[in-house]
Every structure is written in structure tokens, then in C-alpha cells.
Amino acid sequence: MTRKLVLHFMIIILLTLALSETVLFWAVRHYFYDRVENTLQVHAQDSNSLYKKFNSKLVIHRWSNPLNEVMDSFKFSGTTLEIYDASGNMVDSSTNVIDPSKIELNASLFYNNEFAQVERLASTGEKVMAVYFPVHVRGKVYILRYLSSLIPVDHELRIILLASLLCGGAVALLVFVVSLKLAQSIATPMKQMIDVSSKMASGNFTIRMHEDYQDELGDLAKTLNSMADEIQKNERLQNTFISSISHDLLTPLTGIKGWSETMLMDEATTIDEFREGLTVISKESNRLTQLVGDLLDLSKLKQNTLTIHRERIRIDEVLKRSIRSIQMKAAAKNCRVVIQHDKKVVVDADANRMQQVLINLLANAIKFADAGTQIIASIDEDQTSIRISIKDWGVVIEQNEIPKLTDPFYQTKSNGRGSGLGLAISKNIIDLHGGTLSITSDLKSGTKVVITLPKAE
């Protein structure tokens, strides 16, 4: 992975450097060549202005040949000046060497336009900047041809090119080192993540990734660790489920089996004992039915298949029916369930599911309340929501246990018999109604469960 990352980085950088070097070289070359061209053109223009002003009608005696006058007026140090007639024949040269061959002149020169181009001398092959400039001498058109050698310019360009290549090489080397470090900073944690995730895939969820990586890699490591924690949590939940459900199923089955065998095998069983046995069997069967129902509800909740049939209901009436359903259980413990702030309150909810929740909460309150105490149920409302609270005085739940009470199969240290499913199912049902379920507990105020539901519109 490191090699591929570095290779890709270097390809991009080298292409960028090559493009930058090419653009830089041509820009510098264009600048230097244009500078030579402009220098010659400006000199020719200035010389032509002076020539027209002072010498167009005046010929000094020693200048018997007018082209000598032109040559002296237009020559420029460091260049070769050649004069051509309109046919392209050389008529004079600053080197005094007349080339008999003709040259092809650009047509725009005869319309008083200047012209310049890079050429190579036929005799030596030397690269020169050639600037053509038309002048009028005694009614005739002559073409001045300035030739300036580009060898010094090309030498400077080669130096600049070499310096830029060296700088580019240094940049490429620096980028290589930086990209190598960067690639290692990406590849090393990725390799560690691949190794750890492979072990997780094989079932080892005790291993963890380092979370001290920066940016997205650190977030990915934290996500994978959280995933492993969640899987371990689910494994523990599964083990707890198997243990709890086995115990909860075995206990009533043991009672049913014991009493049924006693009634079948013991001929001396009295009518009272027979009735007692049937009562136990009936109660334990009801426990099994309740447990299986809870398991089915929990399964539907986990699969998001539990349906809520909303309708406009009187929640105060649902609360009263729920209290009547558990009155015998409360009386058996000498507890009394009372309603405070009894009022007509309407909500959009599933009446059967809300009664299931309230019966579960009331049954829990009776189970944990001290004998002979009151259990207070109340309903309050404001402009946007209604609150149903159930409060008892008895066993105090430790603060660190309260957030776990709605986890499936969780039971407090002080809990007696039970599946640990009631509160988990109740919370999910309330969530499906768009409400909340909260629990508080302390020695002074008792244990209080509050259901908050949105008010019917």
C-alpha cells in the first residue's frame, strides 16, 4: 500500500513539475526573445524618426552614396545590419560582405509594417533574431534587416533551465520524502486496522484498535471499537437471555411437573391438596403464558414489527382499569393504590398497549413497595404533553442501576422473581408512542416512574 501511495503521489507531482517547467521555460524564452526583438524595433523606429527629420533631404559631401547615410543612421552595436532593395537583393551590409542570393520579403513590409522572426544563417547555421524594417530613401523603398545572435540568449536560457530543473528535482525529492511519510502515516494504521478487523471477523472481539490516529482514521478506529463493544454486549445479552429464560421456564415447569406427578401418583391426595396443586399449576401456567407473551413482544420490538393501533382514548380510564387489574396483588401485600389529580385526559394511543405498560409499572411498584404503604398514581398535563407517574416507597434503586433498568433481562440486586423484560418492553412501547419513560429513586422521595406522552391535537 505504501509503495502504491508514493507512486501515485510522485506521478502527480512529476507531471505537475514537468508541466510547470515547460510553461516556465517557454515563458522565459518568449520574454528574452521579445526583449531582443523590441530592442531592435525601438532602435529602428527611433533611428527612422531622426533620419526623416534631419537627413531625408540633406546629404553630406562624404556620403556620396545615400545607402551609406542609411547605414550610418540605422546601425546598432552588436548587430549586423543588411539593406535590401524591393526585389530582395542585398545592396549593403555592415560587414561589407554582399550575399548575391535573394531573400523572400514579407509582403506586409511594403505597407510600412515591421516584421520579425527567428532565423538560422545559411552560411553558419547560427540562430539569430531577424528584424525587418522598411525605410524610404529618395523615393525608393529599402528593407533594413537587423540580425542579432541568439547564442548568448540561449546560453542564459540553458542556465535558467538547469536551475529550474535542479529546483524541480529538489522539490520532487522533498515531495518524495513527505509523501513517503504521509503514505506510512496512512498505510500503517490501515494495516493495523485490517489485522484487527480480520481477527474480529474470526470471532476475537477482545482485541481493540489504537484510537490515537488523526482525523477520519481515528474516527474509523473508534467506530470499529464501538462495534466490537456492541457485539460483546450482544453476546453477553445472548448468554444472559439463555440463562434467564432457561431459569424462568424451568421454575414454573418444575412446579407444574411436581404437582402433576404428585396428584397422579399419590392416591392419598386430599381434595384440598388437589385444589392446591391445580392452583399452583394454573398460576405457573399463567407465568409461562406471560413470559412467552413478553418474549414475543420483545422479538417484535427488536424487529420493528410491533404495531401500535392509535386512537383517541381516555388515559385516565385506562389507568383505572389497570389499577383494578392488580388490586388483588396489592391487597395481598397490604398495599393500597390511590389516584391523585384524577381528571379526564385524552391522548392518541393504543389502549391495550398502554394498559400493558401501566399494569407492568404498577406490578413493579407493588413488588418493591414496603408492606402496608400507599402507591400513588397521578396524571398531570400542560399545553403540549401529559405525564403519568407511579410512585412507591420501599426498596431504593441504586443510581448506577437506573439507566440499566430498561435493558432486556436486567434485574436489580434487590429484585426477586421476574424475567427482566417488563420495563424493556414498556420503554419500547412508550417510544413507539413518541413519548419518554424516566425513573428516579431515593430514600426520601421513594421510587417514581414517569411516562410523558404528547398531547392529543
C-alpha positions as CSV (number, residue, x, y, z in Angstrom):
1,M,0.0,0.0,0.0
2,T,2.8,2.4,0.9
3,R,4.5,1.8,-2.5
4,K,1.3,2.5,-4.4
5,L,0.5,5.6,-2.5
6,V,4.1,7.0,-3.0
7,L,4.0,6.0,-6.7
8,H,0.7,7.8,-7.2
9,F,1.9,10.9,-5.3
10,M,5.1,11.0,-7.4
11,I,3.3,10.6,-10.7
12,I,1.1,13.5,-9.9
13,I,4.0,15.7,-8.6
14,L,6.3,14.8,-11.6
15,L,3.5,15.6,-14.1
16,T,2.9,18.9,-12.3
17,L,6.6,19.7,-12.2
18,A,7.0,18.8,-15.9
19,L,4.1,21.0,-16.9
20,S,5.3,23.8,-14.7
21,E,8.9,23.6,-16.0
22,T,7.7,23.6,-19.6
23,V,5.4,26.6,-19.1
24,L,8.2,28.4,-17.2
25,F,10.8,27.7,-19.9
26,W,8.6,28.9,-22.8
27,A,7.5,32.0,-20.8
28,V,11.1,32.9,-20.1
29,R,12.2,32.1,-23.7
30,H,9.4,34.2,-25.0
31,Y,10.3,37.1,-22.7
32,F,14.0,37.1,-23.7
33,Y,13.3,36.8,-27.4
34,D,10.7,39.5,-27.3
35,R,13.1,41.7,-25.4
36,V,15.7,41.3,-28.3
37,E,13.0,41.9,-30.9
38,N,11.6,45.0,-29.1
39,T,15.1,46.5,-28.6
40,L,15.8,46.3,-32.3
41,Q,12.4,47.6,-33.4
42,V,12.6,50.5,-31.0
43,H,16.1,51.4,-32.3
44,A,14.9,51.2,-35.9
45,Q,11.8,53.4,-35.1
46,D,13.9,56.0,-33.3
47,S,16.6,56.0,-36.0
48,N,13.9,56.3,-38.7
49,S,12.4,59.3,-36.9
50,L,15.8,61.1,-36.7
51,Y,16.6,60.1,-40.3
52,K,13.4,61.6,-41.6
53,K,13.8,64.8,-39.6
54,F,17.5,65.6,-40.4
55,N,18.8,63.6,-43.3
56,S,16.0,62.9,-45.7
57,K,16.9,66.0,-47.8
58,L,20.4,66.7,-46.7
59,V,23.4,64.7,-47.9
60,I,26.8,65.5,-46.5
61,H,29.6,65.5,-49.1
62,R,31.5,62.5,-47.8
63,W,28.3,60.5,-48.1
64,S,28.1,60.3,-51.8
65,N,26.1,57.0,-51.6
66,P,22.7,57.6,-49.8
67,L,22.8,54.0,-48.5
68,N,25.9,54.9,-46.6
69,E,23.8,57.6,-45.0
70,V,21.2,55.0,-44.1
71,M,23.8,52.5,-42.8
72,D,25.4,55.1,-40.5
73,S,22.0,56.3,-39.3
74,F,20.4,52.9,-38.5
75,K,23.3,50.7,-37.5
76,F,23.2,49.2,-34.0
77,S,26.1,48.0,-31.9
78,G,26.2,44.2,-31.5
79,T,24.1,43.5,-34.5
80,T,24.6,43.1,-38.3
81,L,22.6,45.5,-40.5
82,E,21.8,44.5,-44.0
83,I,19.9,46.6,-46.6
84,Y,17.8,45.0,-49.3
85,D,16.0,46.5,-52.3
86,A,12.4,45.8,-53.1
87,S,13.3,42.7,-55.1
88,G,15.1,41.1,-52.1
89,N,18.7,41.7,-53.3
90,M,21.2,42.7,-50.7
91,V,22.7,46.2,-51.6
92,D,24.7,46.9,-48.5
93,S,25.8,45.3,-45.3
94,S,27.6,46.5,-42.1
95,T,30.0,43.6,-42.6
96,N,30.8,44.8,-46.2
97,V,30.0,41.3,-47.3
98,I,27.4,41.2,-50.0
99,D,25.4,38.0,-50.4
100,P,24.4,37.6,-54.0
101,S,21.4,35.3,-53.2
102,K,18.0,36.8,-52.9
103,I,15.7,36.6,-49.9
104,E,11.9,36.4,-49.9
105,L,10.5,39.5,-48.3
106,N,7.2,39.6,-46.3
107,A,4.5,41.5,-48.3
108,S,3.5,43.5,-45.2
109,L,6.8,45.3,-45.3
110,F,5.7,47.3,-48.3
111,Y,2.8,48.6,-46.3
112,N,5.2,50.2,-43.8
113,N,4.7,47.3,-41.4
114,E,7.6,45.9,-39.3
115,F,8.3,42.1,-39.2
116,A,10.5,39.9,-37.0
117,Q,11.3,36.2,-36.8
118,V,13.9,33.8,-35.6
119,E,16.1,32.5,-38.4
120,R,19.2,30.5,-39.0
121,L,22.1,31.9,-41.1
122,A,22.5,29.8,-44.2
123,S,26.3,30.1,-44.1
124,T,26.9,29.2,-40.4
125,G,23.6,27.8,-39.2
126,E,23.7,30.3,-36.3
127,K,20.3,31.1,-34.8
128,V,19.6,34.9,-34.9
129,M,16.7,37.2,-34.3
130,A,15.9,38.9,-37.7
131,V,14.0,42.2,-37.6
132,Y,12.9,43.7,-40.9
133,F,12.1,47.4,-41.1
134,P,11.1,49.4,-44.3
135,V,12.6,52.8,-45.0
136,H,12.2,55.3,-47.8
137,V,15.4,56.6,-49.4
138,R,15.0,59.3,-52.1
139,G,11.6,57.9,-53.2
140,K,12.6,54.2,-53.1
141,V,11.7,51.6,-50.6
142,Y,14.5,49.7,-48.9
143,I,14.3,46.9,-46.3
144,L,16.6,47.0,-43.3
145,R,17.4,43.6,-41.9
146,Y,18.8,43.5,-38.3
147,L,20.5,40.3,-37.3
148,S,21.2,39.7,-33.6
149,S,22.8,36.5,-32.5
150,L,20.7,34.4,-30.0
151,I,23.6,32.3,-28.8
152,P,24.1,34.5,-25.6
153,V,20.3,34.5,-25.0
154,D,20.1,30.7,-25.4
155,H,23.1,30.3,-23.1
156,E,21.2,32.3,-20.4
157,L,18.1,30.2,-21.1
158,R,20.0,27.0,-20.6
159,I,21.3,28.3,-17.2
160,I,17.8,29.2,-16.2
161,L,16.5,25.8,-17.4
162,L,19.2,24.0,-15.5
163,A,18.5,26.0,-12.3
164,S,14.8,25.3,-12.6
165,L,15.4,21.6,-13.2
166,L,17.6,21.5,-10.1
167,C,14.9,23.2,-8.1
168,G,12.3,20.9,-9.6
169,G,14.5,17.9,-8.6
170,A,14.8,19.3,-5.1
171,V,11.1,19.7,-4.9
172,A,10.5,16.2,-6.2
173,L,12.9,14.8,-3.6
174,L,11.2,16.8,-0.8
175,V,7.8,15.6,-2.0
176,F,9.1,12.0,-2.2
177,V,10.2,12.2,1.4
178,V,7.0,13.9,2.5
179,S,4.8,11.5,0.5
180,L,6.6,8.5,2.0
181,K,6.0,9.8,5.5
182,L,2.4,10.6,4.6
183,A,1.9,7.2,3.0
184,Q,3.3,5.5,6.0
185,S,1.0,7.5,8.3
186,I,-1.9,6.2,6.3
187,A,-0.7,2.7,5.5
188,T,0.5,1.8,9.0
189,P,-2.8,2.4,10.7
190,M,-4.7,0.8,7.8
191,K,-2.6,-2.3,8.1
192,Q,-3.3,-2.4,11.8
193,M,-7.0,-1.9,11.2
194,I,-7.0,-4.7,8.6
195,D,-5.2,-7.0,11.0
196,V,-7.5,-6.2,13.9
197,S,-10.7,-6.3,11.8
198,S,-9.5,-9.7,10.4
199,K,-9.2,-11.0,14.0
200,M,-12.7,-9.6,14.8
201,A,-14.1,-11.3,11.7
202,S,-12.7,-14.6,13.1
203,G,-14.6,-14.0,16.3
204,N,-12.0,-12.4,18.6
205,F,-13.8,-9.3,19.8
206,T,-11.5,-8.7,22.8
207,I,-8.8,-7.0,20.7
208,R,-9.0,-3.3,20.2
209,M,-7.5,-0.7,17.8
210,H,-5.4,2.3,18.7
211,E,-7.6,5.4,18.8
212,D,-4.8,8.0,18.8
213,Y,-4.9,8.4,15.0
214,Q,-5.9,11.7,13.5
215,D,-9.0,12.7,11.6
216,E,-11.0,10.0,9.8
217,L,-8.7,7.2,10.7
218,G,-9.2,7.9,14.4
219,D,-13.0,8.1,13.8
220,L,-12.8,4.7,12.0
221,A,-10.8,3.1,14.8
222,K,-13.3,4.4,17.4
223,T,-16.2,3.1,15.2
224,L,-14.7,-0.4,14.9
225,N,-14.0,-0.5,18.6
226,S,-17.6,0.6,19.4
227,M,-18.8,-2.1,17.0
228,A,-16.7,-4.7,18.9
229,D,-18.1,-3.4,22.2
230,E,-21.6,-3.7,20.9
231,I,-21.0,-7.2,19.7
232,Q,-19.6,-8.2,23.0
233,K,-22.6,-6.6,24.7
234,N,-24.9,-8.5,22.5
235,E,-23.1,-11.7,23.2
236,R,-23.4,-11.1,26.9
237,L,-27.0,-10.3,26.4
238,Q,-27.5,-13.5,24.5
239,N,-25.8,-15.5,27.2
240,T,-27.9,-13.7,29.8
241,F,-31.0,-14.4,27.7
242,I,-30.3,-18.1,27.6
243,S,-29.5,-18.3,31.3
244,S,-32.5,-16.2,32.3
245,I,-35.0,-17.8,30.0
246,S,-33.9,-21.3,31.0
247,H,-34.3,-20.4,34.7
248,D,-37.6,-18.6,34.1
249,L,-39.0,-21.5,32.1
250,L,-37.6,-24.2,34.3
251,T,-39.1,-22.8,37.6
252,P,-42.8,-22.9,36.6
253,L,-42.3,-26.2,34.8
254,T,-40.8,-27.7,37.9
255,G,-43.8,-26.7,39.9
256,I,-46.2,-28.0,37.3
257,K,-44.4,-31.2,36.9
258,G,-44.0,-31.8,40.6
259,W,-47.7,-31.2,41.4
260,S,-49.0,-33.1,38.4
261,E,-46.8,-36.1,39.4
262,T,-48.0,-35.9,43.0
263,M,-51.6,-35.8,42.0
264,L,-51.2,-38.7,39.6
265,M,-49.1,-41.0,41.8
266,D,-50.3,-40.3,45.3
267,E,-53.7,-41.9,45.7
268,A,-54.0,-40.4,49.2
269,T,-54.1,-36.9,47.9
270,T,-57.0,-35.0,49.5
271,I,-59.4,-32.7,47.8
272,D,-57.7,-29.7,49.4
273,E,-54.3,-30.8,48.2
274,F,-55.7,-31.5,44.8
275,R,-57.1,-28.0,44.7
276,E,-53.8,-26.5,45.9
277,G,-52.0,-28.4,43.2
278,L,-54.3,-27.2,40.4
279,T,-54.0,-23.6,41.8
280,V,-50.2,-23.9,41.5
281,I,-50.4,-25.4,38.1
282,S,-52.8,-22.6,37.0
283,K,-50.5,-19.8,38.4
284,E,-47.4,-21.3,36.9
285,S,-49.1,-21.7,33.5
286,N,-50.1,-18.1,33.7
287,R,-46.5,-17.2,34.4
288,L,-45.4,-19.2,31.4
289,T,-48.0,-17.6,29.2
290,Q,-46.9,-14.1,30.4
291,L,-43.3,-15.0,29.8
292,V,-43.9,-16.3,26.3
293,G,-46.0,-13.2,25.5
294,D,-43.2,-10.9,26.8
295,L,-40.7,-12.8,24.6
296,L,-42.9,-12.4,21.6
297,D,-43.4,-8.7,22.2
298,L,-39.6,-8.2,22.7
299,S,-38.9,-10.1,19.5
300,K,-41.4,-7.8,17.6
301,L,-39.9,-4.7,19.1
302,K,-36.4,-5.8,18.1
303,Q,-37.6,-6.5,14.5
304,N,-39.7,-3.3,14.4
305,T,-42.8,-5.4,13.7
306,L,-44.8,-4.4,16.8
307,T,-47.8,-2.5,15.6
308,I,-49.5,0.4,17.5
309,H,-53.1,1.0,16.8
310,R,-53.6,4.6,17.8
311,E,-57.0,6.0,18.6
312,R,-58.3,8.8,20.8
313,I,-58.6,7.3,24.3
314,R,-59.2,8.5,27.9
315,I,-55.9,7.6,29.5
316,D,-57.4,8.2,33.0
317,E,-59.8,5.4,32.3
318,V,-57.0,3.1,31.1
319,L,-55.2,3.9,34.4
320,K,-58.2,3.0,36.5
321,R,-58.7,-0.3,34.6
322,S,-55.0,-1.2,35.2
323,I,-55.4,-0.5,38.9
324,R,-58.4,-2.7,39.2
325,S,-56.4,-5.5,37.5
326,I,-53.7,-5.5,40.2
327,Q,-55.9,-4.7,43.2
328,M,-55.7,-8.3,44.5
329,K,-51.9,-8.4,44.2
330,A,-51.8,-5.1,46.1
331,A,-54.2,-6.4,48.8
332,A,-52.0,-9.5,49.2
333,K,-49.2,-7.2,50.3
334,N,-51.5,-4.9,52.3
335,C,-50.7,-2.0,49.9
336,R,-53.2,0.4,48.5
337,V,-53.1,2.1,45.1
338,V,-54.6,5.6,45.1
339,I,-55.1,8.1,42.2
340,Q,-54.2,11.8,42.7
341,H,-55.3,14.6,40.4
342,D,-58.0,12.4,38.8
343,K,-59.1,14.2,35.6
344,K,-60.3,13.5,32.1
345,V,-57.3,13.4,29.8
346,V,-57.4,12.4,26.1
347,V,-54.4,11.1,24.2
348,D,-53.8,9.4,20.8
349,A,-52.5,6.0,21.8
350,D,-53.0,2.2,21.7
351,A,-55.3,1.5,24.7
352,N,-54.3,-2.2,25.1
353,R,-50.5,-1.4,24.9
354,M,-50.8,1.5,27.3
355,Q,-52.7,-0.8,29.8
356,Q,-49.9,-3.4,29.4
357,V,-47.4,-0.7,30.3
358,L,-49.3,0.6,33.3
359,I,-50.0,-2.9,34.7
360,N,-46.3,-3.7,34.4
361,L,-45.3,-0.5,36.2
362,L,-48.0,-0.9,38.9
363,A,-46.9,-4.6,39.5
364,N,-43.3,-3.5,39.9
365,A,-44.3,-0.8,42.4
366,I,-46.2,-3.4,44.4
367,K,-43.4,-5.8,44.3
368,F,-40.8,-3.3,45.6
369,A,-43.1,-1.3,47.9
370,D,-42.9,-1.8,51.7
371,A,-45.9,-3.7,53.1
372,G,-48.7,-1.5,54.3
373,T,-47.7,1.5,52.2
374,Q,-49.5,3.5,49.5
375,I,-48.7,3.5,45.8
376,I,-49.7,6.8,44.3
377,A,-50.7,7.2,40.6
378,S,-51.3,10.6,39.1
379,I,-51.9,12.3,35.8
380,D,-50.8,15.9,35.0
381,E,-50.9,17.8,31.8
382,D,-49.7,21.0,30.2
383,Q,-50.1,22.6,26.8
384,T,-48.1,20.1,24.9
385,S,-47.9,16.8,26.9
386,I,-49.4,14.7,29.6
387,R,-47.5,12.9,32.4
388,I,-48.5,9.7,34.2
389,S,-46.5,9.0,37.3
390,I,-46.5,5.9,39.6
391,K,-44.7,6.3,42.9
392,D,-44.0,3.8,45.7
393,W,-42.0,3.8,49.0
394,G,-39.9,0.8,49.5
395,V,-36.7,-0.6,48.0
396,V,-34.4,2.2,46.8
397,I,-32.7,1.6,43.4
398,E,-29.0,2.5,43.3
399,Q,-28.3,5.4,40.9
400,N,-25.9,3.4,38.8
401,E,-28.5,0.8,38.2
402,I,-31.3,3.1,37.0
403,P,-30.0,3.5,33.4
404,K,-29.8,-0.3,33.0
405,L,-33.4,-1.0,34.2
406,T,-34.8,-0.8,30.7
407,D,-32.3,-3.3,29.3
408,P,-33.8,-6.7,28.5
409,F,-33.3,-9.3,31.2
410,Y,-31.6,-6.8,33.6
411,Q,-32.6,-7.3,37.2
412,T,-31.5,-5.2,40.2
413,K,-29.7,-6.8,43.1
414,S,-32.8,-6.5,45.2
415,N,-35.1,-8.0,42.6
416,G,-37.0,-11.1,43.3
417,R,-38.6,-13.4,40.7
418,G,-39.1,-11.9,37.2
419,S,-37.9,-12.1,33.7
420,G,-36.4,-8.7,33.5
421,L,-38.4,-8.0,30.3
422,G,-41.3,-5.8,31.6
423,L,-39.5,-2.4,31.7
424,A,-37.7,-3.0,28.5
425,I,-40.9,-3.7,26.7
426,S,-42.7,-0.8,28.4
427,K,-40.0,1.7,27.4
428,N,-40.1,0.5,23.7
429,I,-43.9,0.8,23.7
430,I,-43.7,4.4,25.0
431,D,-41.0,5.2,22.5
432,L,-43.3,4.0,19.7
433,H,-45.9,6.4,21.0
434,G,-43.4,9.3,20.7
435,G,-43.1,9.6,24.5
436,T,-40.5,9.0,27.2
437,L,-40.1,6.8,30.3
438,S,-38.0,8.1,33.2
439,I,-37.1,6.6,36.6
440,T,-35.9,8.3,39.8
441,S,-35.3,6.7,43.2
442,D,-34.1,7.9,46.5
443,L,-34.7,7.1,50.2
444,K,-36.6,10.3,50.9
445,S,-38.8,10.7,47.9
446,G,-39.3,7.0,47.0
447,T,-39.2,5.4,43.6
448,K,-41.0,7.3,40.8
449,V,-41.7,6.2,37.2
450,V,-42.9,9.0,34.9
451,I,-44.4,8.4,31.4
452,T,-44.6,11.5,29.2
453,L,-46.8,11.4,26.1
454,P,-47.6,14.1,23.5
455,K,-51.0,15.6,24.0
456,A,-53.8,14.8,21.5
457,E,-54.3,17.5,18.9
